[in-house]
Amino acid sequence: MVKLIALYKTPENPGEFDQHYADVHTPLVKKWPGLRKLEVAKIYGAPIGEPKHSLIAEMYFDDQDSLQKALASTEGKAAARDVMQFAANLITMFYAEVKET
């Protein structure tokens, strides 16, 4: 299993960001073909100091091929366009292989 991880810095207007993320962006992502699980976590603190990030989203897929197909799909492109409009300067994305322990 693999996942795409999106890490969002704290926005200037958290309420507006949260509303757009919940009402617009999340429904777009949920339409991705091959998506097994979407996990969204609101960051509320850190062991030391204030966190620089406010949200982490993890999108799970069976394998890298399924993930790439989702990103290349019409639904994946729609979500990419959306995130570039509301969070281009806030987001960092990366891939990870899930290891069972």
Buried (B, 14 or more C-beta within 10 A) or exposed (E): BBBBBBBBBBBEEEEEBBEBBEEBBBEBBEBBEBBEEBEBEEBEEEEEEEEEEBBBBBBBBEEEEBBBBBBEBEBBEBBBEBBEEBBEEBBEBEEEEEEEE
